[in-house]
């Protein structure tokens, strides 16, 4: 059964925003008292949060589909719909978020670090919010936006100070078990360690963590063995420790050759050139192992490497090794600049940036892309003519029609707003300068007497009386 997972594909869906409400206030002696439709609620977002109590991505391996709740629609009486509940997903410290193309979206390090993986959709405005002096009684409301849907990849990179690397059965698990309180599985066959093990070591006043990375073999950076699965756990470590087996029974292996092979794999993986290194010659409690350690020690020191002869069984040389690692860790921590206040980088939009683009395929078809036009299209109820007219007004104010004409669009050409998957296509009509001209005095419902000034109401009554008197005079005047 799988107990440790450090890479998963996660499908997240944020909640949809609730639709706005188109409603007219009604009460006794005031049947049409003005628009009072409330806004829809915001959809819930999907957020990743670093939790120190979570150490694996196992839960997302078995349940890769996560969805937040939708916002509720608005109601009459200016009632706003309830917001959808945000979905918070705890992840281990050191989780990297990538998209399907492998581009890093976020690097989550530190307790409480958050990343919004899916943004909840905005709630649609009700007709009360859409009312204005020129549009006093809107007969429509905006639809809620759909929530963001994403396919992301979560990769766990162990956060540790020291990484133990080496061939399978070189003694890494034994070493971490005697340096710390960790109790990894130890056996005399290769690939005993199937998951990274973490241990906490105290040397004087320095406390640091050690990661036991599963065994590497030639070709690990290309996917052989278990190396490719766990090389990512070496990336965050400040110090690399080569654990070399001085008692191997394989005829084509020796400590120097093992070191060269592992270094070659680390170089091919990349990004680890500047890390300080130590060499540990393990299993020197065996006579042949001690002799081999004495033979290779001068050559390793000639390469500028600090060499320690140890035995995880007899605990020989462990104290010296732990303090040497503590010194390197302290130097690495001191080299990291002190944390500064978070800076917010503001990148204002260019003066000539219209917020949308118009492209042509050269055959009379044009496509409009931009955050505002595409969002407005998603919020429009195309079964309501007044809502369509309102969309036309917004697009014209933004300058979409002007840019289409500049791009060569003519009457009858096809225009699509949005991507290929969810675009809205219509025929271009440049003579229609706005939805108001198409629908007349849109939004001024004369059934609602309160929306007109008192003087206008008096003039209307007088005009009706005059019309009635004129009709009576024409009907009853004597014939000539």
JOKA-V776113 format. One record per pair of residues at least 24 apart in sequence whose C-alpha atoms are under 8 Angstrom apart, sorted by the first residue. I is the first residue (numbers start at 1). J is the second residue. If there is no record, write none. Layout:
[[I J] [I J]]
//
This chain:
[[2 58] [3 58] [4 56] [4 57] [4 58] [4 195] [5 56] [5 57] [5 58] [5 61] [6 56] [6 57] [6 58] [6 154] [6 155] [6 156] [6 157] [7 57] [7 153] [7 154] [7 155] [7 156] [8 57] [8 60] [8 61] [8 64] [8 153] [8 154] [8 155] [9 61] [9 64] [9 151] [9 152] [9 153] [9 154] [10 60] [10 64] [10 65] [10 66] [10 151] [10 152] [10 153] [10 154] [11 64] [11 65] [11 66] [11 149] [11 150] [11 151] [11 152] [12 46] [12 65] [12 66] [12 67] [12 117] [12 118] [12 149] [12 150] [12 151] [12 152] [13 46] [13 66] [13 67] [13 68] [13 118] [13 147] [13 148] [13 149] [13 150] [14 43] [14 44] [14 45] [14 46] [14 67] [14 68] [14 69] [14 70] [14 118] [14 119] [14 120] [14 121] [14 147] [14 148] [14 149] [15 42] [15 43] [15 44] [15 45] [15 67] [15 68] [15 69] [15 70] [15 71] [15 84] [15 120] [15 121] [15 146] [15 147] [15 148] [16 42] [16 43] [16 44] [16 69] [16 70] [16 71] [16 120] [16 121] [16 122] [16 123] [16 144] [16 145] [16 146] [16 147] [17 41] [17 42] [17 43] [17 70] [17 71] [17 72] [17 73] [17 83] [17 84] [17 120] [17 121] [17 122] [17 123] [17 124] [17 143] [17 144] [17 145] [17 146] [17 147] [18 42] [18 43] [18 70] [18 71] [18 72] [18 73] [18 74] [18 81] [18 122] [18 123] [18 124] [18 143] [18 144] [18 145] [19 72] [19 73] [19 74] [19 123] [19 124] [19 125] [19 126] [19 141] [19 142] [19 143] [19 144] [20 73] [20 74] [20 75] [20 123] [20 124] [20 125] [20 126] [20 127] [20 141] [20 142] [20 143] [20 144] [21 73] [21 74] [21 75] [21 76] [21 125] [21 126] [21 127] [21 140] [21 141] [21 142] [22 76] [22 126] [22 127] [22 128] [22 138] [22 139] [22 140] [22 141] [23 75] [23 76] [23 77] [23 127] [23 139] [24 76] [25 76] [25 77] [32 447] [32 448] [32 449] [33 448] [33 450] [34 136] [34 137] [34 448] [34 450] [34 451] [35 127] [35 128] [35 131] [35 136] [35 137] [35 138] [36 76] [36 77] [36 78] [36 126] [36 127] [36 128] [37 74] [37 75] [37 76] [37 77] [37 78] [37 79] [37 126] [37 127] [37 128] [37 129] [37 141] [38 74] [38 75] [38 76] [38 77] [38 78] [38 79] [38 80] [38 81] [38 125] [38 126] [38 127] [38 128] [38 129] [39 73] [39 74] [39 75] [39 78] [39 79] [39 80] [39 81] [39 123] [39 124] [39 125] [39 126] [39 129] [40 71] [40 72] [40 73] [40 74] [40 80] [40 81] [40 82] [40 123] [40 124] [40 125] [40 126] [40 144] [41 71] [41 72] [41 73] [41 74] [41 80] [41 81] [41 82] [41 83] [41 84] [41 122] [41 123] [41 124] [42 70] [42 71] [42 72] [42 82] [42 83] [42 84] [42 120] [42 121] [42 122] [42 123] [43 68] [43 69] [43 70] [43 71] [43 83] [43 84] [43 85] [43 86] [43 120] [43 121] [43 122] [43 123] [43 147] [44 68] [44 69] [44 70] [44 71] [44 83] [44 84] [44 85] [44 86] [44 87] [44 119] [44 120] [44 121] [44 147] [45 85] [45 86] [45 87] [45 116] [45 117] [45 118] [45 119] [45 120] [45 147] [46 86] [46 87] [46 88] [46 89] [46 116] [46 117] [46 118] [46 119] [46 120] [47 86] [47 87] [47 88] [47 89] [47 114] [47 115] [47 116] [47 117] [47 118] [48 88] [48 89] [48 90] [48 91] [48 114] [48 115] [48 116] [48 117] [49 88] [49 89] [49 90] [49 91] [49 112] [49 113] [49 114] [49 115] [50 90] [50 91] [50 92] [50 93] [50 95] [50 108] [50 109] [50 110] [50 111] [50 112] [50 113] [50 114] [51 90] [51 91] [51 92] [51 93] [51 111] [51 112] [52 92] [52 93] [52 111] [53 92] [54 90] [54 91] [54 92] [54 93] [55 91] [55 92] [55 93] [56 91] [56 92] [56 156] [57 91] [57 92] [57 156] [71 123] [73 123] [74 126] [78 128] [92 156] [93 156] [93 158] [93 159] [94 156] [94 157] [94 158] [94 159] [95 154] [95 155] [95 156] [95 157] [96 154] [96 155] [96 156] [96 157] [97 152] [97 153] [97 154] [97 155] [98 152] [98 153] [98 154] [98 155] [99 151] [99 152] [99 153] [100 151] [100 152] [100 153] [117 150] [118 147] [118 148] [118 149] [118 150] [119 147] [119 148] [120 146] [120 147] [120 148] [121 145] [121 146] [121 147] [121 148] [122 146] [122 147] [124 379] [134 443] [134 444] [135 442] [135 443] [135 444] [136 443] [136 444] [136 445] [136 451] [137 443] [137 444] [137 445] [137 451] [138 442] [138 443] [138 444] [139 386] [139 443] [140 384] [140 386] [140 387] [141 381] [141 387] [142 379] [142 380] [142 381] [142 387] [143 378] [143 379] [143 380] [143 381] [144 378] [144 379] [145 375] [145 378] [145 379] [146 378] [156 233] [157 232] [157 233] [157 234] [157 235] [157 236] [158 211] [158 232] [158 233] [158 234] [158 236] [159 233] [159 236] [159 237] [160 198] [160 208] [160 209] [160 210] [160 211] [160 236] [160 237] [160 238] [161 208] [161 209] [161 210] [161 211] [161 236] [161 237] [161 238] [161 239] [161 329] [162 208] [162 209] [162 210] [162 211] [162 237] [162 238] [162 239] [162 240] [162 241] [162 325] [162 329] [163 210] [163 211] [163 212] [163 213] [163 234] [163 237] [163 238] [163 239] [163 240] [163 241] [164 210] [164 211] [164 212] [164 213] [164 240] [164 241] [164 242] [164 243] [165 212] [165 213] [165 214] [165 215] [165 216] [165 240] [165 241] [165 242] [165 243] [165 262] [166 215] [166 216] [166 242] [166 243] [166 244] [166 258] [166 259] [166 262] [167 215] [167 216] [167 217] [167 243] [167 244] [167 245] [167 258] [167 262] [168 192] [168 214] [168 215] [168 216] [168 217] [169 215] [169 245] [170 243] [170 244] [170 245] [170 282] [171 243] [171 245] [171 282] [171 283] [171 312] [172 212] [172 243] [173 197] [173 212] [174 312] [174 313] [175 312] [176 210] [176 211] [176 212] [178 312] [178 315] [179 318] [179 322] [190 215] [191 215] [191 226] [194 226] [195 230] [196 230] [196 233] [201 322] [203 322] [203 323] [203 326] [204 323] [206 326] [206 330] [207 326] [208 326] [208 329] [216 262] [217 261] [217 262] [218 261] [218 262] [218 265] [219 265] [220 265] [221 265] [221 266] [221 268] [221 269] [231 269] [235 271] [235 272] [238 275] [238 276] [238 329] [238 332] [239 275] [239 276] [239 277] [239 278] [239 325] [239 328] [239 329] [240 275] [240 276] [240 277] [240 278] [241 277] [241 278] [241 279] [241 280] [242 277] [242 278] [242 279] [242 280] [243 279] [243 280] [243 281] [243 282] [244 279] [244 280] [244 281] [244 282] [245 281] [245 282] [245 283] [246 281] [246 282] [246 283] [246 284] [246 288] [246 289] [246 290] [246 292] [246 293] [247 283] [247 284] [247 286] [247 288] [247 289] [255 281] [255 296] [256 296] [256 300] [276 328] [277 305] [277 306] [278 305] [278 306] [278 307] [278 308] [279 305] [279 306] [279 307] [279 308] [280 307] [280 308] [280 309] [280 310] [281 307] [281 308] [281 309] [281 310] [282 309] [282 310] [282 311] [282 312] [283 310] [283 311] [283 312] [283 313] [284 309] [284 310] [284 311] [285 310] [285 311] [285 313] [285 314] [354 398] [354 399] [358 403] [358 404] [358 407] [359 407] [360 407] [364 409] [364 410] [364 413] [364 414] [365 413] [365 414] [365 415] [365 416] [366 404] [366 409] [366 413] [366 414] [366 415] [366 416] [367 415] [367 416] [367 417] [367 418] [368 415] [368 416] [368 417] [368 418] [369 417] [369 418] [369 419] [370 418] [373 417] [373 418] [374 417] [374 418] [377 417] [377 424] [386 435] [386 439] [386 442] [388 435] [389 434] [389 435] [389 436] [389 438] [389 439] [390 435] [390 436] [391 435] [392 434] [392 435] [393 433] [393 434] [393 435] [393 436] [396 433] [396 434] [401 430] [405 430]]
//
